[in-house]
Amino acid sequence: MTRFRYGIALTAVCAAALLTGCGGGGVYSTSGESADSAPAPASEAQSGGAARDESSSNQARPEKVEQSAGDGVVSGVKVVQQDRQVIYTGSMTVRATQVTPAAQQAKQIAAEAGGYLSQEESNASGDDEASAMLEFKIPVAKYPEVLRRLGGELGKQLSLNQNAQDVTLKVADVESRLKSAEQSLESLRTLLKRANTIGQVLDVEREISERQADLESLQAQQKQLATQTSMATLTLRLVGPVTVVDDPADEPAGFLGGLAAGWRALVSFTKTALTVIGALLPWAAASLPLVVLMVWLIRRDRRRPVPPPQPGPEAP
């Protein structure tokens, strides 16, 4: 019983000592803060205040970043702007004093910009009514300069239409499919080396042939897109001083527009029919005597009397 009392007393003493140590630690921390908060010179107070402001601001920044991250905003990500892939096309109509020299000058302007002539159609019916249609491939970087020179140096610019088609997603899709096709083809070639039977070899080779055709098709698409995005297409129409140029914007719409279109179609058909008749008329005049002779011979044969049938020999 005495030992039990001594045990209880010893436990109480240890607990008191432990509580005293904990209390002393708390007092030590508080006394440290009170010592720091003691009056100090003005310069030290200012520097200390600035340091505390800076430390408090530095401590507040991570909390703000964490809040932004908690709201779903991704922080610390560097955004890289992707280059846009655009196909530029344009058409221009210019009225020139002389169409042929203007066409040669247009070719020279395109060549100086690094472009080339891809298609040409000309109608040299006369100096005043002549016309030409030129299609150029121009580097995209030089495209605005070429437009300015063609519209200002060749003559009077009548119209200009431009179009821009963004094919960035299409280019990315073709590139992704191309990489997948290359990886698939490489895997099939590795599988071909592991084939043991003739049937397996034939199946893998057939699959490789199909994937190779798909790969070549994707490569052709990639090359075509690269050409279209690197070179702008410009169609230049040159007309003479008195050539009539139809502007679709000036045409009436609705019933009057349909009536005008029908009248133009009728006039065009009439011109074509008269041209055909004029081309066939000399042949008809030359073959008319022969036709008349054939008709006369046929009628003469019909008018010739048929001889009566001769009686046969009498029976005995």
Buried (B, 14 or more C-beta within 10 A) or exposed (E): EEEEEEEEEEEEEEEEEEEEEEEEEEEEEEEEEEEEEEEEEEEEEEEEEEEEEEEEEEEEEEEEEEEEEEEEEEEEEEEEEEEEBBBBBBBBBBBBEBBBEBBEBBBEBBEEBEBEBBEEEBBEEEEEBBBBBBBBBBBEEBBEBBBEBBBEEBBEBBBEEBEEEEBEEBBEEBBEBBEEBBEBBEEBEEBBEEBEEEEEEEBBEEBBEEBEEBBEBBBEBBEEBEEBBEBBBBBBBBBBBEBEEEEEEEEEEEEEEEEEEEEEEEEEEEEEEEEEEEEEEEEEEEEEEEEEEEEEEEEEEEEEEEEEEEEEEEEE
